Every structure is written in structure tokens, then in C-alpha cells.
Amino acid sequence: MRFLYPLLILVAAALAACATTEPTTEPDGALQGQAGPLAWAVSQVRQTRQEGGLEITWWYTLVLRNTGTSAIRLQRIVKDVIVRGKSVGGQGTEPFVVRVKPGDDIRLDTQKFTFDCRDCDRGYAESIFHEGVVDVRQFEGADEQGRAVRATIRIRFDSGIGPVLSRRRQHSSVQGTGCGTPIPRFSTPAGSPRTASSSPV
């Protein structure tokens, strides 16, 4: 039996390490997780609704922290949207060039993610928004040793996350902070929700 104790300790440690990679929800509704060397946190989530609630945009702040021991030079973001385990928005790649030293944070304010289900049956749309849609962002680059870095962040949004802003508050609280930039759209397969998109960072 004495030989089993070290094994049990290692298994417990491995399970604990795996658990830290899953996104969690804090008491105040903030989301956070760990993706490779990048810890991430989403806060200040609020939402606006159009078309009778069939199109929802979530606005939020994203903070990344380099928890590794080497500086990272990020080069691009690969984006995707997942609904019920399947990609519905295709992939889009955007340049994102920044160097992050160990322990440093990057704060990305006024981020937004829009999911458009105007062509959906209302019952189906409401079930999708209740279950949640996933905003996927894979940050790619390399560390100072030239090793590839791919940190994939999956942020799940549903209709219950973030207060719903009124039209007056949309204009004063959102447009005034620079959130009114055009939303890039991803094409979707036939029969899928019309659009799902997230803003450039």
C-alpha cells in the first residue's frame, strides 16, 4: 500500500491542474480561465437586444495575463463561434501584435460578441440563447525561445449573463465608449443562425 500513496498524490495533483483550465463563473458573474500561458478574465458584461430579442450583443472587458516564465509575442487571433458543440460561424483571422512579459496584463475594453438568430424559429432561438453560445478566440504567437504559443479562450454567453441595457443606456453607455464600430460578420451554413460575430480587439 505504501507504493500507492505517491501515485494517488500524483493523480490528485493532475486532476487539480486540469480543473484550473476550465472556465469558471465568479459570484459577481465574471468569467475566467487559463489557456496555456495566458490566464484570462471577462468582466463588466452587459447586453443589448435587437429584433425582439432574436439578436443579442454582449459587451465586455477581457484581461489577459502572462502566467508563464517567458515573454510572449502574440501575432494573431483566430476566431470561431460554437453552438451546441458545432462551429456555426466559420473562422476568421485578425492580426494582433503585442509583446507580453511574464506577469504583465493586457486589458481589452469594449469587446463585443453578436449572435443573430433573426431567421430562426422563436422557440429555437430562445433555447439557443438560454443554453448559450461560445465566443472562441485563439491567440497565436511565440515565446522568446521561439516555441509556438496557442492559447484558446472559450467564452460562453447566454441570455442571462449581463444586464440588458435600454435603448437610452445603449446610446450613452455603449456608443460613448467607442463600442459602435462595425461588427464583422461570419458567413453561416444554410439552415444555421444568420450571423455570429465578435469585434476586433
C-alpha positions in Angstrom: 0.0 0.0 0.0 2.8 2.4 0.7 3.7 2.4 -3.0 0.1 3.6 -3.9 0.3 6.8 -1.8 2.7 8.7 -4.2 0.6 7.6 -7.2 -2.6 8.8 -5.5 -0.9 12.1 -4.8 0.2 12.5 -8.4 -3.3 11.6 -9.7 -4.9 14.2 -7.4 -2.4 16.9 -8.5 -3.1 16.1 -12.1 -6.8 16.4 -11.6 -6.4 19.7 -9.8 -4.2 21.0 -12.7 -6.8 20.0 -15.3 -9.6 21.7 -13.3 -7.9 25.1 -13.5 -8.1 25.1 -17.3 -11.9 25.1 -17.3 -13.7 28.5 -17.4 -15.4 29.3 -14.1 -18.1 31.8 -13.1 -17.4 34.1 -10.1 -20.1 35.2 -7.7 -20.3 38.6 -9.5 -20.9 36.9 -12.8 -17.4 37.4 -14.1 -15.8 34.6 -16.2 -12.2 33.4 -16.0 -10.0 30.6 -17.0 -6.5 29.5 -18.1 -5.4 28.9 -21.7 -1.8 27.8 -21.9 0.4 30.5 -20.5 -2.4 33.1 -20.6 -4.8 33.5 -17.7 -8.0 35.4 -18.8 -10.9 37.1 -17.2 -14.1 38.6 -18.6 -15.9 41.3 -16.6 -18.3 44.2 -17.0 -20.6 42.1 -19.2 -23.8 43.8 -20.4 -26.0 43.1 -23.4 -28.2 44.8 -25.9 -31.1 43.2 -27.8 -32.5 43.8 -31.2 -35.3 42.3 -33.3 -37.4 41.4 -30.4 -34.6 39.6 -28.6 -33.6 37.5 -31.6 -30.3 39.3 -31.9 -28.1 39.8 -28.8 -24.8 41.6 -28.5 -22.7 41.1 -25.4 -20.3 43.9 -24.5 -17.4 43.1 -22.1 -13.9 43.7 -20.9 -11.2 41.0 -21.5 -8.0 40.9 -19.5 -5.1 38.5 -20.4 -2.2 37.8 -18.1 1.1 36.0 -18.9 1.5 33.5 -16.1 4.5 31.8 -17.8 8.2 32.5 -17.2 8.9 33.7 -20.7 7.8 36.8 -22.7 5.3 36.1 -25.4 4.9 37.9 -28.7 1.3 37.4 -29.9 0.8 37.8 -33.6 -2.8 36.9 -34.5 -6.3 35.9 -33.3 -8.2 33.1 -34.9 -12.0 33.4 -34.1 -14.8 30.9 -34.2 -18.4 30.6 -32.8 -19.7 27.4 -31.4 -23.4 26.5 -30.8 -24.4 23.1 -29.3 -20.9 21.8 -29.8 -20.6 22.8 -33.5 -19.0 25.6 -35.3 -21.6 27.9 -37.0 -19.7 31.0 -37.8 -16.6 29.7 -39.6 -13.2 31.0 -38.8 -11.8 34.5 -39.1 -8.2 35.6 -38.5 -7.1 39.0 -37.4 -3.6 40.5 -36.7 -2.9 41.1 -33.1 0.7 42.0 -32.5 1.7 42.7 -28.9 4.5 41.6 -26.5 3.5 40.4 -23.1 6.2 40.0 -20.4 5.8 37.5 -17.6 3.3 38.7 -15.0 2.0 41.5 -17.3 -1.6 42.1 -18.2 -3.4 43.2 -21.4 -6.7 44.9 -20.9 -9.1 44.9 -23.9 -12.0 47.2 -23.2 -15.3 47.4 -25.1 -15.2 44.0 -26.6 -18.4 42.7 -28.2 -19.9 39.5 -29.5 -23.1 39.4 -31.5 -25.3 36.4 -32.2 -28.0 36.9 -34.8 -30.9 34.4 -34.9 -33.5 36.6 -36.7 -34.1 33.8 -39.3 -34.7 31.2 -36.6 -38.0 30.0 -35.2 -38.5 31.9 -32.0 -38.7 28.8 -29.8 -35.4 27.6 -31.2 -33.8 31.0 -30.8 -34.9 31.2 -27.2 -33.5 27.8 -26.4 -30.2 28.7 -28.1 -29.8 31.9 -26.1 -30.8 30.0 -22.9 -28.2 27.3 -23.5 -25.6 29.8 -24.5 -23.3 30.4 -27.5 -19.5 30.3 -27.3 -17.2 33.1 -28.5 -13.9 31.3 -29.3 -10.6 33.3 -29.6 -7.3 31.5 -30.2 -4.3 33.8 -29.5 -1.3 32.7 -31.5 2.4 33.7 -31.4 5.7 32.5 -29.9 7.7 32.9 -26.8 11.3 34.2 -26.6 12.7 30.7 -27.2 10.8 30.5 -30.5 8.3 28.0 -29.2 4.8 28.3 -30.7 2.1 29.6 -28.4 -1.6 28.9 -29.0 -4.0 29.9 -26.2 -7.6 29.2 -27.0 -10.2 31.1 -24.9 -13.8 29.9 -25.0 -16.3 32.4 -23.5 -19.8 31.2 -23.1 -22.6 33.8 -23.2 -26.3 33.2 -22.6 -29.3 35.4 -22.3 -28.9 35.6 -18.5 -25.3 37.0 -18.5 -25.1 40.7 -18.0 -27.8 43.3 -17.5 -29.9 44.3 -20.6 -29.2 47.9 -21.5 -32.2 50.1 -22.5 -32.0 52.0 -25.8 -31.1 55.2 -23.9 -28.4 53.5 -22.0 -27.1 51.8 -25.2 -26.5 55.3 -26.7 -24.9 56.8 -23.6 -23.1 53.9 -22.1 -22.0 52.0 -25.2 -21.7 54.3 -28.1 -19.9 56.8 -26.0 -17.2 54.3 -25.2 -16.3 53.5 -28.8 -18.4 50.3 -29.0 -20.2 51.5 -32.1 -17.6 50.2 -34.6 -19.0 48.0 -37.4 -19.4 44.3 -36.5 -17.6 41.9 -38.8 -19.9 39.1 -39.9 -19.1 35.4 -40.4 -21.0 33.5 -43.0 -23.0 30.5 -41.8 -24.1 27.3 -43.5 -27.7 27.1 -44.8 -30.2 26.4 -42.0 -27.9 27.9 -39.3 -28.5 31.1 -37.4 -27.8 34.0 -39.7 -24.7 35.5 -38.2 -22.4 35.2 -35.3 -19.7 37.7 -34.8 -17.2 39.2 -32.4 -15.5 42.5 -32.5 -11.8 43.0 -33.3 -9.7 43.5 -30.2 
